[in-house]
Amino acid sequence: MKRKRLCIMAALVTLAVLAFGCAIDPVRRDLADYVNQGILNIAELEKKSLEKYASVTGKNYTTDERVYLTLKQEVIPLYGRFLKGLRNIRPKTDEVKKLHRLYLQGAESLYEGFKEKMYGLEIKNENIILAGNQKIEKGRVQNERWRKELLALAKKHGLKQKKKKKE
């Protein structure tokens, strides 16, 4: 009787381990870690740098000098710190690695565009400024694609974004 009970217990434990093992989605876990322990730790640097850039461009543009100084003193240093943090994130699964590469490429394009635009403003070369703007736009588009793919991958693996509490 003890032997039969022991065999049944062993079978149940084996089934539980197999069921639990199948229930763990490595991409889901990696994606959650990627966002919660990686991206969210550096997101504020990106947000602040892009806000600083927006404060001197588009409808907020006043002078080339103001754009130049903001790029040099605020945008590029902040975005550079963000990019360094982004480069230090190491996803484990292929799907999240692919997603991360997309973000890195977009961020690198933005960073290079900021530097190129600043240089163009410094030497007053319209062609270099325009080339910098093109890299900035390319990076913006790529980062938007990253956001869409991030949401799609999260949905595919059953992850939901927690709503922020209103204070």
JOUR-V356889 format. One record per helix or strand of 2 or more residues. SS is the DSSP state (H for helix, E for strand). FROM is the first residue (numbers start at 1). TO is the last residue. Records with the same first field share a line. If there is no record, write none. Layout:
SS = FROM-TO / FROM-TO
//
This chain:
H = 2-23 / 26-54 / 58-60 / 64-87 / 94-123 / 126-156
//
